[in-house]
Amino acid sequence: MGWTVPGQKSESKMALKGNLQDFGTTQLLNLVHMARKTGSLQLSKTSDVAELYFREGRLIHTLMTGSDGLLTSMLVRSGKLSSEQARAIQMRAKEQDDKRLALILIQNGYISKTDVVQSVTRYMLDTVYRLFTWTEGQFYFEPNKQPEHTRITVPIELGNVIMEGSRRIQELERLQDELPDLNMALKFTDRPDAKLRNISLSPVEWKVVSYVKPTNTIRQIAQANKMTDFQIRKTVYGMLQAGLVELIRPPDGARPSGRPSASSARRSGATAPSVKRGVIHRLIDRIKRL
């Protein structure tokens, strides 16, 4: 992992840059948390880019490729507004920034302040939890950089985020063992209508059910519903355990080989690069001086 000074001579303003294979998301968030840093952390992997903003060690805002990060989009995602309502609001309030728009919506009784905070928080956490599974790519920490003043920020303690992210990684590894190949397809078991009457499905699960047929792979179902690998594995695993569906090969019988799970890789002797404690301490000292 390297340290670079992009056009700056002062060590106090040096930016931290490196590879996620050397230091993962969990370690980076730990460093920001322990050093109580203010700034932005950008993570990139192929065409995906995420930017996390921090103030004194707390997460306050996130941006992610594929999402505009606007308040109306967050409210739709959390079920506080319908897509039609969001489009109508955007048409009528084109010149309003998120902070002003939130105030207008609250004053007119469309939503509450709690709705705003919950929706923004959910969007931020959904973004950062996705990043815990990234094992390759680049990161770049820029001290003191903050989001645009028009964006709504909500401070979130990183300690809880790190603990939950770590738990999800462990759960993902278990799900990868149970459901390693997302290029398999699904079909309903005998008399699925009877099972559906006895099972209470969430809106997300109903969406997945609507795509179940032998010609759709699990990966295609995930893409159609904009679900992460973790989300689709968790949903399909629950449906398998309930006896609602079963795994089958796609009709053509040919499929790409699935990526091995992290725990499988450990059993086969392929381990992630180890980072010595001394290196971590030196990195902590260095990031404190940024």
N, C-alpha and C positions, 0 to 999 in steps of 0.2 A: 504494500500500500504506500502511496506516495503523498508527500505534502507539496503543495504548489502555492506560489504567490502570483496570482494573475494580475500583473501590472501594478502591484503595490509593494512598496519597500518596507513599510512599517510592519513589524512582527505582530503588533496588536491587532492588525486588520487582516492577517493571513487567513485564507480560506482553507478549509479541510476538504480534501478530495481523495477518493479511493475506490476500491472494488468491493462489492458486496460478498465476494467469495472470501475475502479476508476478514471483513467485519460486517455482520448481518444487521438487519433492522433492529433486532432486540438489543444488541450491544450499542448501536448508535443512539437509540432512544435512552438507554441507560446513561450514556455519557452526557447527553443533553440534560437529562433529569438531575444527575449528580452535580454537574457543573452549573446548574441553574442558568443555562444560556438563553440569550435572545437572538433570534435570527431565523433563517430558513434552511431546511434540509431538502435538497432535491434528489430524488432517486429515479433512475432511468433504466429501462430494460427493453431492448429492441425498440418498438414504436410506442411503448407505454412510458409516461412520465408522470411522477407525482411530486408535489411540493407541499411540505409541512412547515407551518409557521409556529414559532415558539416565542413566549415572553416570560422571562425569568424561570425557565424550565417547565413551563406549562404549554400544552398544545392549545393553540387558539384558532387555527384555521387550516383547511386543506384544499388542495386543488388536484384534479386527476384527469388524465387524458380520457376523452369520451364523455365528460360531464362539464356543463358550463358553469357549475358552481353557483348558480343563481338561486335566490331565495324561493322563487316560485317552483323551481325544479325540486328543491328539497322538500317543500310542502306537499307536492304531488307524491314524491317518493315515500313520505311518511303517512300518506292517506289523509292529510288535512285539507287538501284541495283536489278536485278532479282535474284531469287533463284539459277538459273544456273550460273550466273556471280559470285555470292558469293561463291558457291562451287568451282568453278575454281580458284578463288583468294585464297581461303583457302588452296587448294592443292599446289599452286605454292609458297605460302608464309607462310609455316608452322612455320618457325623459327622467323617470324616477330611479334613483339608485336603491339598493337593497334596504338600507337603513330607513330611508324615507318611505319606501313602499311598505315595509313592516309596520310603521307607525300608522299609515293610512288604513291598512287592512285591519289593524287592531281597533282603531277608532270607529271603523264602520261595522265592527262586529263579525267580520269574516273569520278571524282567528283570534287567539289570545296570545299574550306574551309567552306563556308557557309553551304553546304550540310552536312558536318560533324557536325558542331555546331547545326544545326536544328535537325538532326537525333538523336544526343545524348540528346539534350534537350527534344525532344518528348518522348524518351524512359524513361527518368527520371521522367517527369511529369505523364506519363501513370502509372508508378509504384506508385508514391506517392499518386495520386488521388484514386487508388484502396484502399489504406490504410485508407482513411477517413471513409469508410463504415465498418471497423472492429470495432465491439463493444465488443469483447471478445478476450482473448489471453494475452500474456506477452510482456513486453518491457524491454529493457536493454540499458542504455546509457553508453558508455565507452569513457571517455575523451581522446582527442588527437589522437585517432586511425584514420588513414587515409587509403584510398584505395591503392592498389598496384601502384607503380610508373609507370607501363606500361599502366595503364588505362587512358583514356581521361576524363578529368574533365571539367565541364562547370559551372561557378558560377551562381546560380539563387537566386534572392531575395525571401525570404520566405513570406514576407508580401503579395505579389500577389498570391502565391501558397495557402496560408491559406484562402484568400478571395474567390478564385475560388473553393477550396475544400469545403468550407462552402456552397457556392451556389449550388454545385452539390449534397450535402447532402439534401438540401431542395427540389431540383428537384427530387431526388431519392424517397423521402417520398411521393411526389405527384404521381409519377409513380407507387409506390407500392400500393397506394390507387386505381389507375385506373386499374392496372394489378397485383393484389395480388398473383395469383397462376401461377407459371411457369410450373406447371405440366399439364396445359391445352394444347390442340393442336390447330393448325391453319388449315383453309382451304380457298381456294380462293372463293371470291364472284362470282356471275354470271358475265360472260364475262370479266374475268380478263385481257384478251389480249387487250381489248379496253382501260381499265384503264392504263395498262402498257405503251401504246403508248402516253398517256397524262401526265405521271408522269416521272420526271427525278430522277432515283434512283442512289445512290452512290454505289461504288464497294461493300461495306459492306452490303448494303441493297440487292443487287443482290445475294450475297452469301446466305443471309437468305431466299430470295425468292426461291432459288434452293432447299431448304430443306423443303419447306412448303408442308405438306400432313398430313392427319388425324392420321397417325401412329407415327408421330414425335411430341413429346412435345416441348414446347418452351425451356425448360431446356436442352433437348437433342440437339436442334438446336444451343443453346449458346455454349454447350460443343464442338460440332463439329467445330464451328468457333472460338473457344478460346475467347469467349466474356464474359465479366463480367455481373453480374445481371443488373447493371445499363445500360450497353450498349445494351443488348438484350431488356430490357423493353422500352428503348427510341426508338429503331428501330421498334419494333413491335407496339408500341403505334402510331408512325407516320403512319405505314401501315394501322392500324385500322382506324385512322382518315381520311385517304385518300380513305377508302372504298375498299381497295384492298383485304383484308383478313377479316375473322371473327373467333371468338373463338368457339371451340367445345370441347367436352369431348373426351378423347382418346377412341378407340373402346371398350376396355374391361370395361369401365365405372368406373374402380377403380383407384384411384390415391392418393398419399400421400397428406395430408393436407398441404397447403401452409403456410409459415411462416408469421405471421401478420406483417403489416407495422408498422414503428415507430410511425406514427401519430395515427394509430388505437390503438396501445398499450397505447398511452397517453389518448385516449378517454375512454379506458376500465379501467384506473386507474393504469396501470403498467407503472411506470416511472423509468428512469435511476437513479442510485444513485446520490444524490446531493453532491456537493463538496463546502464546505464553503470557503468564500473569504480568511479567515485567513490561511487555509490550503494551498491555492494556493500561498499566499505571502511567507509562510515558505518554500514551495518547490522552489520558485524562488530564495530565499536567499541561499538555500542549493545547487542548481545547479550552482549558480554563484561561489561557493567555490570549485566546482569539479576541 
